[in-house]
């Protein structure tokens, strides 16, 4: 297979892989939409349980105060009846104290009972509202889950179709290159093969060394950008002549050669000057 066909396949494969990777990411992210609703439902259920526990405590207190109130009423009534058969002042004072104590207890228990009844009434309303809200949330969550399942199934079907296109396309391509290509696309936002124009990688926009640029121009092998690792292919920029690169394209590398030559000439001049002084 000639390299031009390889590059055409890689560019087509890039489109397929980019779409597939995007869909795979969406499939992973879609279930996270339910997290907020799940958390809200969990909080509602916890609140519902806590309210029920508190409700049961209030009911137990209500029963207890009703019993205490009944005992206080019975004690007061019994003491009041005994007032009819008292014979001495001391008995009268003792019964009177019992009646007053029972009446005070009765009043206190009645207040506590009323407080518990109000709390029970309020909690019944809150529990009813929570129960209704939980039911609605569960219904909404189930509908959303079914919608998400359908959406995920649709995206998985598209991924399967793209996998089929990928399998049809890869015969003849180097498996190692394909492995690297897939990783590059995943790491480089869907761009694994890019053009080189005027000695510049169109992926990372770095000026490439001459040897890399010339290898790409020759088109005889797969060349990876030394800076961003993308696969490079040559694309005419419209400003290049017959010579793809010259010394000007080398940039700092050519300048470095000139600097080394200048340094060498300076060293020779210094040595000659030193020799002349020594002879004198």
C-alpha positions as CSV (number, residue, x, y, z in Angstrom):
1,X,0.0,0.0,0.0
2,X,1.4,3.4,-1.0
3,X,1.8,6.0,1.7
4,X,-0.8,8.3,0.1
5,X,-3.4,5.6,0.5
6,X,-2.3,5.1,4.1
7,X,-2.7,8.8,4.8
8,X,-6.2,8.8,3.2
9,X,-7.2,5.8,5.4
10,X,-5.8,7.4,8.5
11,X,-7.7,10.6,7.9
12,X,-10.9,8.7,7.4
13,X,-10.1,6.6,10.5
14,X,-9.5,9.8,12.4
15,X,-13.1,10.9,11.7
16,X,-14.5,7.5,12.7
17,X,-12.4,7.3,15.9
18,X,-13.2,10.9,16.9
19,X,-17.0,10.2,16.6
20,X,-16.7,6.9,18.4
21,X,-14.6,8.4,21.3
22,X,-17.1,11.3,21.7
23,X,-20.0,8.8,21.8
24,X,-18.1,6.6,24.3
25,X,-17.5,9.6,26.5
26,X,-21.2,10.6,26.3
27,X,-22.3,7.1,27.2
28,X,-20.1,7.3,30.3
29,X,-21.4,10.7,31.3
30,X,-25.1,10.2,30.7
31,X,-25.7,8.1,33.9
32,X,-24.2,10.9,36.0
33,X,-27.2,13.0,35.1
34,X,-29.2,10.8,37.5
35,X,-26.8,11.4,40.4
36,X,-28.4,14.7,41.5
37,X,-31.9,13.1,41.4
38,X,-30.7,10.1,43.2
39,X,-29.2,12.2,45.9
40,X,-32.3,14.3,46.3
41,X,-34.4,11.1,46.6
42,X,-32.0,9.7,49.1
43,X,-32.3,12.8,51.3
44,X,-36.1,12.8,51.0
45,X,-36.2,9.1,52.1
46,X,-33.9,9.8,55.0
47,X,-36.0,12.8,56.1
48,X,-39.1,10.6,55.8
49,X,-37.5,7.9,58.0
50,X,-36.4,10.4,60.6
51,X,-39.8,12.0,60.7
52,X,-41.4,8.7,61.2
53,X,-39.1,7.9,64.1
54,X,-39.9,11.2,65.7
55,X,-43.6,10.7,65.0
56,X,-43.5,7.3,66.8
57,X,-41.8,9.0,69.8
58,X,-44.5,11.6,69.9
59,X,-47.2,8.9,69.7
60,X,-45.6,7.1,72.6
61,X,-45.4,10.3,74.6
62,X,-49.1,11.0,73.8
63,X,-50.1,7.6,75.1
64,X,-48.0,8.1,78.3
65,X,-49.5,11.6,79.0
66,X,-53.0,10.3,78.4
67,X,-52.4,7.5,80.9
68,X,-50.9,10.0,83.5
69,X,-53.7,12.4,82.9
70,X,-56.3,9.6,83.5
71,X,-54.5,8.7,86.7
72,X,-54.4,12.3,87.9
73,X,-58.1,12.7,87.2
74,X,-58.9,9.4,89.0
75,X,-56.8,10.5,92.0
76,X,-58.5,13.9,92.2
77,X,-62.0,12.4,91.9
78,X,-61.3,9.9,94.5
79,X,-60.0,12.5,96.9
80,X,-63.0,14.7,96.2
81,X,-65.3,11.8,97.1
82,X,-63.5,11.2,100.3
83,X,-64.1,14.8,101.4
84,X,-67.7,13.7,102.3
85,X,-66.5,11.3,105.0
86,X,-63.7,13.3,106.7
87,X,-64.0,13.6,110.4
88,X,-61.1,15.8,111.4
89,X,-59.4,19.0,110.3
90,X,-56.2,17.1,109.7
91,X,-57.9,14.6,107.3
92,X,-59.6,17.5,105.6
93,X,-56.2,19.3,105.0
94,X,-54.6,16.1,103.8
95,X,-57.3,15.4,101.3
96,X,-57.4,19.0,100.2
97,X,-53.7,18.8,99.4
98,X,-54.1,15.6,97.5
99,X,-56.9,17.2,95.4
100,X,-54.7,20.3,94.7
101,X,-51.7,18.2,93.8
102,X,-53.8,16.0,91.5
103,X,-55.3,19.0,89.9
104,X,-51.9,20.5,89.2
105,X,-50.6,17.2,87.7
106,X,-53.8,17.0,85.7
107,X,-53.2,20.5,84.3
108,X,-49.6,19.8,83.5
109,X,-50.3,16.5,81.8
110,X,-53.1,18.1,79.8
111,X,-50.7,20.8,78.5
112,X,-48.1,18.2,77.6
113,X,-50.7,16.1,75.9
114,X,-51.9,19.1,73.8
115,X,-48.3,19.9,72.8
116,X,-47.7,16.3,71.7
117,X,-51.0,16.3,69.8
118,X,-50.0,19.5,67.9
119,X,-46.6,18.0,67.1
120,X,-48.3,14.8,65.9
121,X,-50.6,16.8,63.7
122,X,-47.8,18.8,62.1
123,X,-45.6,15.7,61.6
124,X,-48.5,13.9,59.9
125,X,-48.8,16.7,57.4
126,X,-45.0,16.7,56.8
127,X,-44.9,13.0,56.5
128,X,-47.7,13.0,54.0
129,X,-46.0,15.7,51.9
130,X,-42.7,13.8,52.0
131,X,-44.4,10.6,51.0
132,X,-46.1,12.3,48.1
133,X,-42.9,14.0,47.0
134,X,-40.9,10.8,47.3
135,X,-43.5,9.1,45.1
136,X,-43.2,11.8,42.5
137,X,-39.4,11.8,42.6
138,X,-39.4,8.0,42.1
139,X,-41.7,8.3,39.2
140,X,-39.7,11.1,37.6
141,X,-36.4,9.2,38.2
142,X,-37.8,6.0,36.7
143,X,-39.0,7.9,33.6
144,X,-35.6,9.6,33.3
145,X,-33.8,6.3,33.7
146,X,-35.9,4.7,30.9
147,X,-35.1,7.7,28.7
148,X,-31.4,7.4,29.5
149,X,-31.4,3.7,28.8
150,X,-33.0,4.4,25.4
151,X,-30.4,7.1,24.7
152,X,-27.5,4.9,25.7
153,X,-28.8,2.1,23.6
154,X,-29.0,4.4,20.6
155,X,-25.4,5.7,21.1
156,X,-24.1,2.1,21.6
157,X,-25.7,1.1,18.3
158,X,-23.9,4.0,16.6
159,X,-20.7,3.0,18.3
160,X,-21.2,-0.6,17.0
161,X,-21.7,0.8,13.5
162,X,-18.5,2.9,13.7
163,X,-16.7,-0.2,15.0
164,X,-17.8,-2.0,11.8
165,X,-16.5,0.9,9.6
166,X,-13.2,0.8,11.6
167,X,-12.8,-2.9,11.0
168,X,-13.4,-2.5,7.3
169,X,-10.8,0.3,7.1
170,X,-7.9,-1.0,9.1
171,X,-6.7,-4.0,6.9
172,X,-3.3,-3.2,5.6
173,X,-2.4,-0.7,8.3
174,X,0.4,-1.3,10.8
175,X,-1.2,-2.5,14.1
176,X,1.5,-0.6,16.1
177,X,0.7,2.6,14.2
178,X,-3.0,2.0,14.8
179,X,-2.5,1.5,18.5
180,X,-0.5,4.8,18.8
181,X,-2.9,6.6,16.5
182,X,-5.9,5.6,18.7
183,X,-4.0,6.9,21.8
184,X,-3.0,10.1,20.1
185,X,-6.6,10.9,19.1
186,X,-7.9,10.2,22.6
187,X,-5.2,12.5,24.1
188,X,-5.3,15.2,21.4
189,X,-9.0,16.1,21.2
190,X,-9.7,14.0,18.2
191,X,-6.7,15.1,16.0
192,X,-4.2,12.3,15.4
193,X,-3.0,13.2,11.9
194,X,-2.3,16.7,10.8
195,X,-0.6,18.5,7.9
196,X,2.8,20.2,7.8
197,X,2.9,23.5,6.1
198,X,6.1,25.5,5.6
199,X,7.9,23.4,8.1
200,X,5.3,24.0,10.8
201,X,3.1,21.2,12.4
202,X,-0.5,22.3,12.1
203,X,-1.3,20.4,15.3
204,X,1.0,22.1,17.8
205,X,2.2,24.9,15.5
206,X,5.9,24.2,16.3
207,X,8.6,24.7,13.6
208,X,9.9,21.2,12.9
209,X,13.6,20.2,12.4
210,X,14.6,19.9,8.8
211,X,15.0,16.2,8.9
212,X,11.5,15.6,10.0
213,X,10.0,18.1,7.5
214,X,11.9,16.4,4.7
215,X,10.9,12.9,5.7
216,X,7.3,14.1,5.7
217,X,7.7,15.7,2.3
218,X,9.2,12.5,0.9
219,X,6.1,10.6,2.0
220,X,7.9,7.2,2.2
221,X,7.1,6.4,5.9
222,X,5.0,7.3,8.9
223,X,6.5,10.3,10.7
224,X,5.4,11.5,14.2
225,X,5.7,15.1,15.3
226,X,8.5,15.2,17.8
227,X,6.6,17.8,19.8
228,X,2.9,16.7,19.9
229,X,3.3,13.0,18.6
230,X,0.7,13.4,15.9
231,X,1.2,11.7,12.5
232,X,2.3,14.2,9.9
233,X,1.5,14.4,6.2
234,X,2.7,17.0,3.6
235,X,0.3,19.6,2.3
236,X,1.3,22.2,-0.2
237,X,1.2,25.7,1.4
238,X,1.2,27.6,-2.0
239,X,4.4,29.5,-1.0
240,X,6.8,26.7,-1.5
241,X,8.9,26.2,-4.6
242,X,10.6,23.1,-6.0
243,X,13.0,23.0,-3.0
244,X,10.9,22.1,0.0
245,X,13.5,23.3,2.5
246,X,16.6,25.3,2.3
247,X,19.0,26.8,4.9
248,X,16.5,29.5,5.8
249,X,13.9,26.8,6.8
250,X,16.5,25.4,9.3
251,X,16.1,28.5,11.3
252,X,18.1,28.4,14.5
253,X,19.9,25.2,13.4
254,X,21.6,27.0,10.4
255,X,22.4,29.9,12.6
256,X,24.0,27.6,15.1
257,X,26.3,26.3,12.3
258,X,27.3,29.9,11.4
259,X,28.0,30.7,15.0
260,X,30.3,27.6,15.3
261,X,32.2,28.7,12.2
262,X,32.7,32.2,13.5
263,X,33.9,30.9,16.9
264,X,36.4,28.7,15.1
265,X,37.8,31.6,13.1
266,X,38.1,33.7,16.2
267,X,40.0,31.0,18.0
268,X,42.4,30.7,15.0
269,X,43.1,34.5,15.1
270,X,43.7,34.4,18.9
271,X,46.2,31.5,18.5
272,X,48.1,33.3,15.7
273,X,48.2,36.6,17.7
274,X,49.5,34.6,20.7
275,X,52.2,33.0,18.6
276,X,53.4,36.3,17.2
277,X,53.8,37.7,20.7
278,X,55.7,34.7,21.9
279,X,58.2,35.0,18.9
280,X,58.9,38.6,19.7
